[in-house]
């Protein structure tokens, strides 16, 4: 399973992205991401419409999850993301920030 994550917007308008192959992660980390996907009912989520009043400093997110049999993409924002998706967004944002610091 592969997760492709992109975040854009915010105060500086920066874009961050991250691609994770769960088969290359330690079992506990892969398990955490699988659990967060399950708890968010990710494959049942639909793409959220852009907010009618976008937050000037808000973030927009695109998450694509690819398995051997399916690819599913969800686009959402700080103001339209369903509550159950927030823990996954936080985890992926943290991982993308860590990856950026490691590359610097």
ABEGO torsion letter per residue (X at the ends): XBBBBBBBEEAAGBBBBBBBBAAABBAAAAAAAAAAAAAAGAAABBBBBBBABBBAABBBBBBBBBBAABBBBBBBBAAABBAAAAAAAAAAAAAAAAAAAAAX
